[in-house]
Amino acid sequence: MRPMLDPLSFNKIYKIWLIGFMGCGKSTLGAVLAKALGYKFLDTDLQISAQEGFSVAQIFKEKGEHYFRDLEKSLVAQIEQVPSPLVIATGGGLPLHAPLQGTIIHLHLDFESLYIRLLNDPNPRPLFKDKESLFTLYQQRAPLYERMAALNLDAQGTPKDLALQIMGFLAPKA
């Protein structure tokens, strides 16, 4: 078993943003990472759903994508004002529409793995219409995620293993 890093050694890192395509595991990993670091965890899609009283899919359907993106931008501005350390799991489109301040970590999965996950996901994804359009969106977003991230991480591992990899990346270098 690998030794756990001291969460107090991460006290200079205030915001850790997990970005990536829908279904890559940002929310699951975010909760595990936050617990390991002693940080609070926030899932932007769940926060927006709670604030609006509707699911993300309902917001897209009733008020449109532009309205949802405005909600994301507003939430990012609110998060920037929070003085406590946070791990934030973003919706797939958020980092493309709102600038992020902090440490950005991109979770990457190959398209076929994502597609299978999304087919089996009980939560409807408003931008998942069919395999072809999903693949086009994947091809558009993947290079953008990679460029904005301080760490690009293959998300095939378990959440615990991925959290340990991130903690190793974040650990102060001696």
C-alpha positions in Angstrom: 0.0 0.0 0.0 1.3 3.4 -0.9 1.7 6.0 1.9 -0.9 8.7 2.0 0.3 12.2 1.6 -0.4 14.7 4.3 -3.4 16.8 3.2 -2.0 19.8 5.1 0.9 19.9 2.6 -1.7 21.0 0.0 -2.8 24.1 1.8 -1.5 26.5 -0.9 -3.8 24.9 -3.5 -7.3 26.4 -3.2 -9.2 25.3 -6.2 -8.8 22.0 -8.1 -11.0 21.8 -11.2 -11.7 18.5 -12.8 -12.6 18.9 -16.4 -13.3 16.4 -19.2 -16.0 15.0 -21.5 -19.3 13.9 -20.1 -19.1 10.5 -18.4 -15.4 10.5 -17.8 -15.8 10.2 -14.0 -15.3 13.8 -12.8 -18.0 13.7 -10.1 -17.0 10.3 -8.7 -13.3 11.1 -8.6 -14.0 14.6 -7.3 -15.7 13.3 -4.2 -12.9 10.8 -3.5 -10.2 13.4 -4.1 -11.8 16.0 -1.9 -12.2 13.5 1.0 -8.5 12.4 0.6 -7.3 16.1 0.7 -9.7 17.3 3.4 -11.3 19.7 0.9 -14.9 20.4 0.2 -16.4 19.0 -3.0 -18.7 20.8 -5.4 -20.3 19.3 -8.6 -21.3 22.3 -10.8 -24.1 20.4 -12.5 -25.6 19.3 -9.2 -25.2 22.8 -7.8 -27.0 24.4 -10.7 -29.8 21.8 -10.6 -30.3 22.5 -6.9 -30.3 26.3 -7.4 -32.8 26.1 -10.3 -34.9 23.3 -9.0 -34.6 21.4 -12.3 -32.2 18.8 -13.8 -29.6 19.9 -16.3 -31.6 18.2 -19.1 -34.8 20.1 -18.0 -32.9 23.4 -18.0 -31.6 22.8 -21.5 -35.0 21.8 -22.7 -37.0 24.6 -21.0 -34.6 27.5 -21.1 -31.9 26.5 -23.6 -28.1 25.9 -23.6 -27.3 29.6 -23.6 -29.2 30.1 -20.4 -27.4 27.1 -18.8 -24.0 28.5 -19.9 -24.8 31.8 -18.2 -25.7 29.9 -15.0 -22.3 28.1 -15.2 -20.4 31.4 -15.7 -22.3 32.9 -12.7 -21.4 29.8 -10.6 -17.7 30.0 -11.5 -17.7 33.6 -10.4 -19.3 32.6 -7.1 -16.8 29.8 -6.6 -13.9 32.1 -7.2 -15.0 34.1 -4.1 -15.0 31.0 -1.8 -11.9 31.3 0.4 -11.9 27.6 1.4 -10.1 24.8 -0.6 -12.4 23.1 -3.1 -12.4 20.2 -5.6 -14.8 21.1 -8.3 -16.2 18.6 -10.9 -17.4 20.7 -13.9 -19.9 19.9 -16.5 -18.3 18.9 -19.8 -18.9 22.3 -21.5 -18.2 24.6 -18.5 -14.4 25.0 -19.0 -15.0 26.0 -22.7 -17.4 28.8 -21.7 -16.0 30.2 -18.4 -12.3 30.8 -17.5 -11.1 28.8 -14.5 -8.6 29.9 -11.9 -6.7 27.2 -10.0 -5.3 23.8 -10.8 -7.0 22.3 -13.8 -6.9 18.5 -14.2 -8.3 16.9 -17.4 -9.7 13.4 -17.1 -9.4 11.6 -20.5 -11.1 8.5 -21.7 -11.2 7.0 -25.2 -14.4 7.7 -27.1 -15.7 4.1 -27.0 -15.3 3.8 -23.2 -17.2 7.1 -22.8 -19.9 6.0 -25.2 -20.5 2.8 -23.3 -20.6 4.7 -20.0 -23.1 7.2 -21.4 -25.4 4.5 -22.8 -25.6 2.9 -19.4 -25.9 6.2 -17.5 -29.4 6.7 -16.0 -28.9 10.5 -16.0 -29.9 12.0 -19.4 -27.2 14.2 -21.0 -28.8 17.0 -23.1 -26.0 17.0 -25.7 -26.0 13.2 -26.2 -28.3 12.6 -29.1 -26.6 9.9 -31.1 -23.1 8.3 -31.5 -22.1 10.4 -34.5 -22.9 13.8 -33.0 -21.3 12.7 -29.7 -18.1 11.8 -31.5 -18.0 15.1 -33.3 -18.4 16.9 -29.9 -15.7 14.7 -28.4 -13.3 15.5 -31.2 -14.0 19.2 -30.8 -13.5 19.3 -27.0 -10.7 16.9 -26.3 -7.8 19.0 -27.6 -9.2 22.1 -25.8 -9.3 20.2 -22.5 -5.8 19.0 -23.0 -4.4 22.5 -23.7 -6.0 24.1 -20.6 -5.0 21.4 -18.1 -1.9 21.3 -15.9 -2.4 17.5 -15.8 -3.9 15.2 -18.4 -4.9 12.0 -16.7 -6.1 8.7 -18.2 -9.3 8.1 -16.3 -9.4 4.3 -16.8 -8.2 3.6 -13.2 -10.2 3.4 -10.0 -11.2 6.7 -8.3 -8.8 5.9 -5.4 -5.9 5.2 -7.8 -6.6 8.4 -9.8 -6.8 10.4 -6.6 -3.4 9.1 -5.5 -2.0 10.1 -8.9 -3.4 13.6 -8.6 -2.1 13.9 -5.1 1.4 12.9 -6.3 1.2 15.6 -9.0 0.0 18.2 -6.5 2.5 17.3 -3.7 5.2 19.9 -3.1 8.4 19.0 -4.8 11.4 18.7 -2.5 
